[in-house]
Amino acid sequence: MVLKRLLSLEKMLMRIILADDHKLVREGILALIGGQSDFAVIAEAENGNSAVALAAELKPDIVLMDISMPDITGIEATRLIRAHNADIKVLILSMYLDIKKILDSFDAGASGYLLKDCAFEEVIHAMRTVCSSNEMYLSPMIAETVLKAAARAGKNGDSEIAKLTPREREVFQHLAEGKNTKETAEHFQFSIKTAEFHRNQIMAKLGVRNIVELTRLAIRAGVTPL
């Protein structure tokens, strides 16, 4: 089943395709998004192939993608969507706090990974984050788990985390929670340039560029699978 909607061109809205095989879930998310002035659902898909076809045709800003989809998985659908149009952001919605699924999702090109039991406000925040800042978004519950594991490895001195200064570890924690440079600067009362300097130093010391590589680093340091 495919449902498309026409949009007024009077407003520049962030255009969303909602992909989930459960009609009740789609209707619930649709009702909640309807109250947001900057988003509009332009189509719905109940399987992976429909999501890929709609994304190719309509070129949305965001696809909200259920990870467990009929015919092809949400992860494979994400890979196909991003292979054809790298500008489309895909946010994975999942019931699974599973490290392999998380890494596979980001490897496929997902811009974010959210648990389905998160608050609706987090979904909206995640969509705005990936669209406005071009940064990845990871559910705080997952980010916290990764952070704690990485911190344990750092205390044991057996990973790159041990290279960070106490201040860098504080900034590292903030970054791992998904905060952008501006939010980090405001939290620590830094200038933007100082926040950028700390971020660059941390990424250079850890040899990582994003939350996916951060997660992999934590795994290499001996993280117990989620």
N, C-alpha and C positions, 0 to 999 in steps of 0.2 A: 504494500500500500504506500502510495506517495501522495503527499498533500503539499501543494504550493500556495503561496500567498502573494498578492500584489502589494507593493509598498508605494506610498506617496513619496514623491521626490522632493517634497517641501522640506523634509528633515534629513540630515545626514546621520543615519542610524547605523549601529553595528549590527550587521545582518547575520543571523544564526540559522544553521540547520540542526535540527534536533533528531538524533539517531538513537532509537531504543526500541526493542522488540515488544515492549510492554506498553499498550495503549494508555493504561492508567498512569504510568510513570510520565509519559509524554504530556498527558493532559495536566498533570500536577505541575510539572516544570513550566509548561506553557502558561498556565494561570498565574504563576508567580512572576514570570518574566514580563507578562502583560502589564504589570504595575511599574515597570522601569521605563523611563522616558528615553533612554539612549540605546535600547535594544529592541530588535524585532525578529521574531521567528518567521523566516520566509519559506521554510519547507520542513516536512517531517519524513523520516524513513524508518521502516521497521526491520530492515536487514542491512547487512554490510554492503552488498552490491548496490542497493538503492542509494545508500549514503555516498558511495563513490561517484555514481552517475550524477546525482544531484549537485555534488560539489563541483564536478567538472562543468556542468551546465550553468549553474547559478553563481559560482565563484563567491561564496560567502566570506565574511570576515572570520567567523568561528564555526566549528562543528563540535557540538556536545555529543560525544561518542560513548555509548555503552561498550564496555570491554567484551561482554559476552553477547555476540550477535549471531543470528542464523546465517548460514551459507559460508560467509567468511567472518573471521573474528574482528572485533573493533581494532585490534592492533594491526592486522593485515590491511583493513580498510584505511587506517591512518597512513600506513606506508604508501598505499596507492594514491591517496589524495595528495600527500605531500610530494610524491614523485612527479605529479602532473602540475602542481601549483604550490610552490614553497611559501607563498604569501598567506595561505590559509592556515589559521591556527586551529589545532585540534586539542580539545580538553577531554581526557579520558575520565569517565565516571565508572567506578568499580566498587564491588563489595569486598575485594581481596586486598588485604595488607600483605602482599606477597612480593618479595624482593625481585624475583625473576620477572614477574609481570610488570613491575614498575620499570625495571631496566629495559625490558623488551619494548615497552610503550615509548620511552624516550628515544631508544635506538631507531624506532620506526618513524620518529619525527614529531611526536606529541609535544605540545607546549606546556602541558600540565597534567597532573594526576590527582584526582580527588576521590575521596571515599563517599559512597552514596549516602552514608548516614551523617554527612556533614550538614551544617546549617546552610540554608539557602543563601544567606548573606555571603557565605564564603564562595559559593559558585559565582555570584555576581562580582565579588572582589577579584576572583581568579580571572574571569573574562576581561575585566577592565585592565588588570595587570598585564596580561599577555598581549593585549591590543595596544595599550598606550606606551609600554616600556620595552616591548619586544624581549622581555625576560621570561624565563621558565617559571612555572608555579608548581610547588609541591605541597600537598596537604600538610599543615603544621604537625599533625600526629606522626606522619611519616618522617618529616624533617627532624622532629625531636628525637625519634628513635635513632636515626642516622647520626645525629649530633652526639647523643649520649655514647653511642658505640665508638665514635671517632674520638671523643674526649677520653674514654677509658684507654683507648690505644695510645693516646698522647701521654697520659699519666704513666703508662708503662714504658714510655720511651721507645716503643717499637714501631713507630710510624712517622710520617712526615709531620703529623700534628705536633710532635715534640719540638719542632723547629720554631713554632710560633711563640712570640712574647706573650705575657699575660694580657696586655691590651689587645694584641692581635687575636687572641682566643675569644675575647669578649666581642670584638667586631665579627669574627668568624661565626660565632653563635647567632648574631643578629642576621648575618647574610644567609646562614643555613635555614633560618626561619622564613626566608623568602622576601626579606626587606630589600628595597632598592637603595641606591646610593643616597638619594635625597632623604629617605626615611632614616637611614643610618646616620647621616650627618645631623639631623634634627635630634635623634635619640641621644647621641653622645656630645651634642653641642659642638660639632666640628663644622668647619667650612666644607663646601662641596668638594673642593680640591683636596682637603685633608682626608675626607672619607674615600675619595677615589684613590689616593695614595695608599691608604691602608688596604683597601680592597685589592689593588694591584700587587702589593707586597705579599698579601696572604695567598693569592692565586699563584704567584710566582714561586713562593716557598713550597706550596703543596703540589705544584705542577698540575693544577686543575683549571678548567675554564667555566664550569657550570655545575649545577646540582647533580647531574648524572655522574660526572666524573668524581664528584665528592663522595657519592654513594659507593662507587666502585672502590675508591680509596679506603673507605671504611670497611668494606668487605675484605679487601686484601689485608687489612690490619687485624682480621680475625673476628669480624662481626658475626654473631649468631643470626642465621636467616630469620627474617620476620615471620 
